[in-house]
Amino acid sequence: MLRALELVEVGPAPALRLELGRRLNVMTGDNGLGKSFVLDVIWWALSGSWAGSPAWPLGGAKEPKISYRMDDGTGNTSRFRFESQEWSTAGVRARAIVLYARADGSFALWDPARNLDPEDYKRPRGTGQTSLYANADRTRRQSAYLFEPDEVMNGKLHQGKTICNGLIRDWVSWQEKKPETQGGRAFLHLCETLEQLSPNPQGGAETILAGKPVRLFVDDTREFPTIDTGYGEVPVIHASAGMRRIISLAYLIVWAWHEHVEASRLLKQEPVSELVFLVDEVENHLHPEWQRRIAPALLRVLAALAPSMDVQAHITTHAPMVLASLEPHFDSERDKLFVFELEARAVSLREVPWARFGDASRWLTSPAFNLHRARSIEAEQAIDDASALMRGEEPRRARTCEEVDRALHDTLADQDPFWPRWLAFVEDRGT
């Protein structure tokens, strides 16, 4: 597992350092300050490849570097080589499955049983150079698997070999197998995972259930999996964006684990007991009801892959509902919350001590989001003017008590907690 990450002259700030939690690391902050970038670097540190564009030095950088440390003490410092315009070898590869769900719907997977070249098994752990970075003609296996959204659905080939059949073929194939077979077990696992990740599994009607496969097109002979939505069976390819993202994630978790177990069997070695999960904008496309379930559900699903599975998760979010949902599960001994901020035209990253705020509204005004008030901008401005009047100061916008009162009536709900203060003030003034 990754324990520390340090960036110098690369990314959004001259220097960033994270001391990571053993189990869960949550990152929040405004758009464009580096949350996705940090996930990209974590993926690179663990897999040795970039899921998208490589990290790039800041303008005017002299000695850009990326350093990381694993929990077993191993690690590496990679420096940018200006002459070749690339980073030096990342070094130690993780002996854990690493799954990265990106905000654009693409996925990346690192599997030590499928992505390590055979020569790497002969090297002791901690050896800096691996054959993943040898001459391309000598490297037999892909250094990692990168899936575009279409490849998740339809499969992926590499040098004439099938890396992944894709959700459509695997789902239908697994569904047709007997429960005691490998495919049958994978389908049962998929159904359990979909149920766990559903918007409201306790309610029943919003549980994602597998329907019957269906033929859709004249010129496509495949049968397509369907989900029972409660109002009918809908082909997976026609499901909503939120449904498709969660279904794709459920499939990749199940597929990655079962393929790892099978690859380990062929290699005559034990499956790994560590998994690192990265997800960018975990609330992407999800309704608030779903937002308050998804992060705890993912932790349960990943921990249940094997009896002794050790999970480390790195998630980014803009949703206060996601943070509120983690209150019963957050363990300050193993979990951390980080906030990216822009101060004086410089990006800073700070660890925020965990606290329970009780609901999403209070999380909006917490140090994680730092809004002045959890209301509309217009309501906040009206309250600021009213508060100025009550302090005996000149309001910034409305000039009279009547104008302030009108602005409050136009913007505040009837039961807003600010009303008793304002009404008492008006009564004292006799207006």
HUVENBEL-V448361 format. One record per helix or strand. SS is the DSSP state (H for helix, E for strand). FROM is the first residue (numbers start at 1). LEN is the number of residues. If there is no record, write none. Layout:
ss | from | len
SS | FROM | LEN
SS | FROM | LEN
//
This chain:
ss | from | len
E | 2 | 7
E | 10 | 1
E | 15 | 5
E | 24 | 6
H | 35 | 13
E | 57 | 1
E | 65 | 6
E | 75 | 7
E | 86 | 2
E | 97 | 5
E | 107 | 4
H | 112 | 4
H | 118 | 5
H | 131 | 3
H | 136 | 3
E | 145 | 3
H | 149 | 6
E | 156 | 3
E | 161 | 4
H | 167 | 10
H | 182 | 15
E | 200 | 1
E | 206 | 1
E | 209 | 2
E | 214 | 4
E | 220 | 5
E | 226 | 3
E | 233 | 3
H | 236 | 3
H | 241 | 27
E | 274 | 6
H | 288 | 16
E | 310 | 7
H | 320 | 6
E | 335 | 9
E | 346 | 7
H | 360 | 5
H | 377 | 14
H | 401 | 11
H | 419 | 11
//
